[in-house]
Amino acid sequence: MQLIAIAAQSLEGFITRRDEPGTEFTSEADKKWFTQLMEEFPVKVMGRKTYDAAKPHILKQVKSGKRGLRIILSRSPEIYSDQEIPHKIHFTALPPEKQLDIIRSAGYQDASVAILGGSSVYTEFLKAELIDEFWITLEPQLFGSGMPLIHRSWTGQLELLESSRLGESSILLKYRCKNYKNADG
Ligand SMILES: NC(=O)c1ccc[n+]([C@@H]2O[C@H](COP(=O)([O-])OP(=O)(O)OC[C@H]3O[C@@H](n4cnc5c(N)ncnc54)[C@H](OP(=O)(O)O)[C@@H]3O)[C@@H](O)[C@H]2O)c1
């Protein structure tokens, strides 16, 4: 199983434009790339707020019969029990390692898993040293404020694997995370 964290951010590292939910700010090139990329990931993990922001799109995908499991982190998963869809949408409060058990037992032991954020989810998985690669689209925008990519509780050094252009002026950066050093020890 390979875990890839995927995010788009402003130049100063915000994954939201100020307090606007969602990723409306991303370029058309990134949206196109991301949509195609998601076809390659049968399993997607995200926080409850990211799920809320993308819910109409996700439900459309599920209703269209697209295969795949979405794991949504919530500290109160019972509140969302009416939104559970067996084998497709699952809410959990379990820590990252245990989420991998859910993924394996659902039959996705060899799958690529997309870790789709937001900040708290990226941070949890980095802390647990479970992310293999972090793919970041750098958009040529400055927001002044917003949700940072990572919570302040984590620092670390990654290794650049690849950089490429997405459209006119967005850049896709791929980093290796395995064997990264968590400076907090
Ligand atoms: N630009 C990008 O690439 C990108 C990527 C992802 C998200 N976003 C945006 O970022 C915003 C959301 O980011 P966020 O960091 O605020 O929220 P988030 O990570 O999407 O969701 C946070 C929620 O996840 C649950 N959660 C977090 N850690 C948990 C843990 N250890 N155990 C159990 N549940 C846990 C909690 O849900 P409960 O409150 O239900 O307990 C928490 O309130 C949205 O606007 C989204 O669109 C942007």
PDBQT file of the ligand as one rigid body, heavy atoms in Angstrom, charges set to zero:
ROOT
HETATM    1  N1  LIG A 201      -5.895  23.200  -0.953  1.00  0.00    +0.000 N 
HETATM    2  C1  LIG A 201      -5.967  21.909  -0.664  1.00  0.00    +0.000 C 
HETATM    3  O1  LIG A 201      -5.289  21.072  -1.259  1.00  0.00    +0.000 OA
HETATM    4  C2  LIG A 201      -6.884  21.436   0.426  1.00  0.00    +0.000 A 
HETATM    5  C3  LIG A 201      -6.818  20.099   0.834  1.00  0.00    +0.000 A 
HETATM    6  C4  LIG A 201      -7.669  19.689   1.849  1.00  0.00    +0.000 A 
HETATM    7  C5  LIG A 201      -8.548  20.565   2.422  1.00  0.00    +0.000 A 
HETATM    8  N2  LIG A 201      -8.594  21.839   1.996  1.00  0.00    +0.000 N 
HETATM    9  C6  LIG A 201      -9.519  22.780   2.637  1.00  0.00    +0.000 C 
HETATM   10  O2  LIG A 201      -9.120  22.899   3.990  1.00  0.00    +0.000 OA
HETATM   11  C7  LIG A 201     -10.286  23.073   4.794  1.00  0.00    +0.000 C 
HETATM   12  C8  LIG A 201     -10.364  22.000   5.860  1.00  0.00    +0.000 C 
HETATM   13  O3  LIG A 201      -9.114  21.805   6.459  1.00  0.00    +0.000 OA
HETATM   14  P1  LIG A 201      -9.014  21.576   8.055  1.00  0.00    +0.000 P 
HETATM   15  O4  LIG A 201      -7.624  21.240   8.338  1.00  0.00    +0.000 OA
HETATM   16  O5  LIG A 201      -9.695  22.716   8.721  1.00  0.00    +0.000 OA
HETATM   17  O6  LIG A 201     -10.002  20.385   8.315  1.00  0.00    +0.000 OA
HETATM   18  P2  LIG A 201      -9.985  18.824   7.962  1.00  0.00    +0.000 P 
HETATM   19  O7  LIG A 201      -8.657  18.232   8.285  1.00  0.00    +0.000 OA
HETATM   20  O8  LIG A 201     -10.539  18.607   6.610  1.00  0.00    +0.000 OA
HETATM   21  O9  LIG A 201     -11.072  18.326   8.981  1.00  0.00    +0.000 OA
HETATM   22  C9  LIG A 201     -10.897  18.557  10.337  1.00  0.00    +0.000 C 
HETATM   23  C10 LIG A 201     -11.823  17.631  11.056  1.00  0.00    +0.000 C 
HETATM   24  O10 LIG A 201     -11.362  16.291  10.900  1.00  0.00    +0.000 OA
HETATM   25  C11 LIG A 201     -11.609  15.578  12.086  1.00  0.00    +0.000 C 
HETATM   26  N3  LIG A 201     -10.325  15.178  12.669  1.00  0.00    +0.000 N 
HETATM   27  C12 LIG A 201      -9.147  15.812  12.569  1.00  0.00    +0.000 A 
HETATM   28  N4  LIG A 201      -8.184  15.131  13.223  1.00  0.00    +0.000 NA
HETATM   29  C13 LIG A 201      -8.784  14.046  13.728  1.00  0.00    +0.000 A 
HETATM   30  C14 LIG A 201      -8.333  12.964  14.510  1.00  0.00    +0.000 A 
HETATM   31  N5  LIG A 201      -7.064  12.863  14.903  1.00  0.00    +0.000 N 
HETATM   32  N6  LIG A 201      -9.230  12.009  14.861  1.00  0.00    +0.000 NA
HETATM   33  C15 LIG A 201     -10.496  12.099  14.486  1.00  0.00    +0.000 A 
HETATM   34  N7  LIG A 201     -10.990  13.115  13.733  1.00  0.00    +0.000 NA
HETATM   35  C16 LIG A 201     -10.144  14.062  13.375  1.00  0.00    +0.000 A 
HETATM   36  C17 LIG A 201     -12.390  16.516  12.993  1.00  0.00    +0.000 C 
HETATM   37  O11 LIG A 201     -13.758  16.356  12.634  1.00  0.00    +0.000 OA
HETATM   38  P3  LIG A 201     -14.990  16.611  13.660  1.00  0.00    +0.000 P 
HETATM   39  O12 LIG A 201     -15.047  18.101  13.802  1.00  0.00    +0.000 OA
HETATM   40  O13 LIG A 201     -16.168  16.029  12.963  1.00  0.00    +0.000 OA
HETATM   41  O14 LIG A 201     -14.632  15.896  14.918  1.00  0.00    +0.000 OA
HETATM   42  C18 LIG A 201     -11.878  17.871  12.551  1.00  0.00    +0.000 C 
HETATM   43  O15 LIG A 201     -12.745  18.936  12.872  1.00  0.00    +0.000 OA
HETATM   44  C19 LIG A 201     -11.476  22.971   3.867  1.00  0.00    +0.000 C 
HETATM   45  O16 LIG A 201     -11.881  24.274   3.514  1.00  0.00    +0.000 OA
HETATM   46  C20 LIG A 201     -10.924  22.252   2.681  1.00  0.00    +0.000 C 
HETATM   47  O17 LIG A 201     -11.631  22.530   1.504  1.00  0.00    +0.000 OA
HETATM   48  C21 LIG A 201      -7.779  22.303   1.029  1.00  0.00    +0.000 A 
ENDROOT
TORSDOF 0
